[in-house]
Amino acid sequence: MSLTQSRRKRDSAATKDALLQAAAELFAERGFNATTVRDVATRAGANQALLFRYFGSKQELFAAVLNHNSTRFLGESTAEQLPRRLLGSLLSTEGRSGDEHPIAAMLRSYGDERAAELLRDELGGRYTARLAELSDAEDAELRADLVLAWLFGLGMVRSVLGKEPLADADPDVVASHVLRAVSVLLERTESAGGE
């Protein structure tokens, strides 16, 4: 491979990463509908045509952001850590950014049909499966879906609707209450001795 080809590959990888990062930030800040491909390209310092070349459409860019961030988030979290980490993202008082879990993007994007479908696929598959590992109940996946529904409902009420007292509640207090209830919902039914 020539030096020029090598540089092009590095540059294209860097451009693609910059587009993903910019898209993650904008989807989190504005949601799917209010984010334009022009805004993403501008924030990434890239040509809009490159966005379409690498991702094809805004919907596919959104899917790539969800996949990228979820893969990293799930890779850094065991099943036991996942409820606490999801709560941490939901309860964070800091500004949302592409470096955080894409929960803010999810909460702000549910109104778009294609975005909602992508969210269902992501949540329905990977997150439910990971949370279901925490329970040996026959309906472990239902229990995992209930946990996800509750967590995202908390995020909606706190971050999007800004309803008090939840909006300004101490994150540690909220997490303590929620994690206690989650542990009951996802408890193991077999005894410790394996009987």
C-alpha positions as CSV (number, residue, x, y, z in Angstrom):
1,M,0.0,0.0,0.0
2,S,1.4,3.4,-0.9
3,L,1.8,6.2,1.5
4,T,-1.1,8.1,-0.2
5,Q,-3.4,5.2,0.1
6,S,-2.5,4.7,3.8
7,R,-3.1,8.4,4.5
8,R,-6.5,8.3,2.7
9,K,-7.6,5.3,4.8
10,R,-6.5,7.1,8.0
11,D,-8.2,10.3,6.9
12,S,-11.4,8.5,5.9
13,A,-11.5,6.6,9.3
14,A,-10.9,9.9,11.1
15,T,-13.7,11.6,9.1
16,K,-16.1,8.8,9.8
17,D,-15.3,8.9,13.5
18,A,-15.7,12.7,13.5
19,L,-19.1,12.3,11.9
20,L,-20.2,9.7,14.4
21,Q,-19.1,11.9,17.3
22,A,-20.8,15.0,15.9
23,A,-24.0,13.0,15.2
24,A,-24.0,11.5,18.7
25,E,-23.7,14.9,20.3
26,L,-26.4,16.5,18.1
27,F,-28.9,13.6,18.4
28,A,-28.4,13.8,22.2
29,E,-28.9,17.6,22.3
30,R,-31.7,17.9,19.8
31,G,-33.2,14.5,19.0
32,F,-33.5,12.8,15.7
33,N,-36.0,15.2,14.0
34,A,-34.2,18.4,14.9
35,T,-30.8,17.2,13.8
36,T,-29.9,17.8,10.2
37,V,-27.2,16.1,8.2
38,R,-25.8,19.5,7.3
39,D,-25.5,20.3,11.0
40,V,-23.7,17.0,11.6
41,A,-21.3,17.6,8.7
42,T,-20.6,21.2,9.9
43,R,-19.9,20.1,13.4
44,A,-17.6,17.3,12.2
45,G,-15.8,19.7,9.8
46,A,-16.6,17.4,6.9
47,N,-18.4,17.6,3.6
48,Q,-22.1,16.6,3.7
49,A,-21.5,14.3,0.7
50,L,-19.1,12.2,2.8
51,L,-21.8,11.6,5.4
52,F,-24.0,10.1,2.7
53,R,-21.1,8.1,1.3
54,Y,-20.2,6.6,4.7
55,F,-23.7,6.2,6.2
56,G,-26.2,6.5,3.3
57,S,-29.0,8.4,5.2
58,K,-29.7,10.2,8.5
59,Q,-31.6,7.1,9.7
60,E,-28.6,4.9,9.1
61,L,-26.3,7.4,10.7
62,F,-28.6,7.3,13.8
63,A,-28.4,3.5,13.7
64,A,-24.6,3.7,13.5
65,V,-24.5,6.0,16.5
66,L,-26.8,3.8,18.6
67,N,-24.8,0.7,17.6
68,H,-21.4,2.3,18.3
69,N,-22.3,3.8,21.7
70,S,-24.3,0.8,22.8
71,T,-21.5,-1.6,21.8
72,R,-19.0,0.5,23.9
73,F,-21.5,0.9,26.8
74,L,-22.4,-2.7,27.0
75,G,-18.8,-3.8,26.5
76,E,-17.8,-1.7,29.6
77,S,-20.7,-3.1,31.7
78,T,-21.4,-6.5,33.2
79,A,-25.0,-7.4,33.6
80,E,-24.7,-6.6,37.3
81,Q,-23.4,-3.1,36.5
82,L,-25.8,-2.3,33.8
83,P,-28.8,-1.0,35.9
84,R,-26.5,1.3,37.9
85,R,-24.7,2.6,34.7
86,L,-28.0,3.2,32.9
87,L,-29.3,5.1,35.9
88,G,-26.1,7.1,36.1
89,S,-26.7,8.2,32.5
90,L,-30.3,9.0,33.1
91,L,-29.7,10.9,36.3
92,S,-26.6,12.8,35.2
93,T,-27.0,16.6,35.8
94,E,-24.2,17.3,33.3
95,G,-24.9,18.2,29.8
96,R,-25.5,15.3,27.4
97,S,-22.6,14.6,25.0
98,G,-21.7,11.9,22.5
99,D,-19.3,10.4,25.1
100,E,-22.2,9.5,27.3
101,H,-24.6,6.7,26.7
102,P,-27.1,7.7,24.0
103,I,-30.1,7.8,26.3
104,A,-30.6,11.4,25.7
105,A,-30.8,10.8,22.0
106,M,-33.2,8.0,22.6
107,L,-35.5,10.0,24.8
108,R,-35.5,12.9,22.3
109,S,-36.0,10.7,19.2
110,Y,-38.9,8.5,20.0
111,G,-41.4,10.5,17.9
112,D,-39.8,9.6,14.6
113,E,-41.1,6.3,13.3
114,R,-37.8,5.0,11.8
115,A,-35.9,6.2,14.9
116,A,-38.4,4.5,17.1
117,E,-37.9,1.3,15.2
118,L,-34.2,1.5,15.5
119,L,-34.5,2.2,19.3
120,R,-36.9,-0.8,19.7
121,D,-34.4,-3.1,17.9
122,E,-31.5,-1.9,20.0
123,L,-33.3,-2.0,23.3
124,G,-35.3,-5.1,22.4
125,G,-32.2,-7.0,21.6
126,R,-29.0,-6.1,23.4
127,Y,-30.2,-4.3,26.5
128,T,-33.0,-6.7,27.3
129,A,-30.8,-9.7,26.8
130,R,-28.1,-8.3,29.1
131,L,-30.5,-7.4,31.9
132,A,-32.3,-10.8,31.5
133,E,-29.1,-12.4,32.5
134,L,-29.7,-11.2,36.1
135,S,-32.8,-13.3,36.5
136,D,-33.5,-17.0,36.2
137,A,-37.2,-16.5,36.2
138,E,-39.2,-18.0,33.2
139,D,-40.2,-14.5,32.3
140,A,-36.7,-12.9,32.6
141,E,-37.0,-11.0,29.3
142,L,-40.4,-9.5,30.4
143,R,-38.8,-8.5,33.7
144,A,-35.9,-6.9,31.8
145,D,-38.3,-5.0,29.6
146,L,-40.1,-3.7,32.7
147,V,-36.8,-2.5,34.1
148,L,-35.9,-0.7,30.8
149,A,-39.4,0.8,30.6
150,W,-39.1,2.1,34.1
151,L,-35.6,3.5,33.6
152,F,-36.6,5.3,30.4
153,G,-39.8,6.5,31.9
154,L,-37.7,8.0,34.7
155,G,-35.4,9.7,32.1
156,M,-38.4,11.1,30.3
157,V,-40.0,12.5,33.4
158,R,-36.8,13.9,34.8
159,S,-34.9,15.1,31.7
160,V,-37.5,15.8,29.0
161,L,-40.6,16.8,31.0
162,G,-38.6,18.3,34.0
163,K,-41.3,17.2,36.4
164,E,-40.7,18.1,40.1
165,P,-39.7,16.7,42.5
166,L,-37.9,14.1,40.3
167,A,-36.2,16.7,38.1
168,D,-34.2,18.1,41.0
169,A,-34.0,15.1,43.2
170,D,-30.6,14.0,44.4
171,P,-29.3,11.3,41.9
172,D,-27.9,9.1,44.7
173,V,-31.3,9.0,46.5
174,V,-33.2,8.2,43.3
175,A,-30.7,5.5,42.3
176,S,-30.9,4.0,45.8
177,H,-34.7,3.6,45.6
178,V,-34.7,2.4,42.0
179,L,-31.9,-0.1,42.3
180,R,-33.5,-1.7,45.4
181,A,-36.7,-2.3,43.3
182,V,-34.7,-3.5,40.3
183,S,-32.9,-6.0,42.4
184,V,-36.3,-7.5,43.5
185,L,-37.7,-7.6,40.0
186,L,-34.5,-9.3,38.6
187,E,-33.9,-11.5,41.5
188,R,-32.8,-15.1,41.1
189,T,-35.4,-17.6,42.1
190,E,-33.0,-20.6,42.6
191,S,-31.5,-21.0,46.0
192,A,-27.9,-20.2,46.7
193,G,-27.1,-23.9,47.2
194,G,-28.4,-24.7,43.7
195,E,-31.3,-26.8,45.1
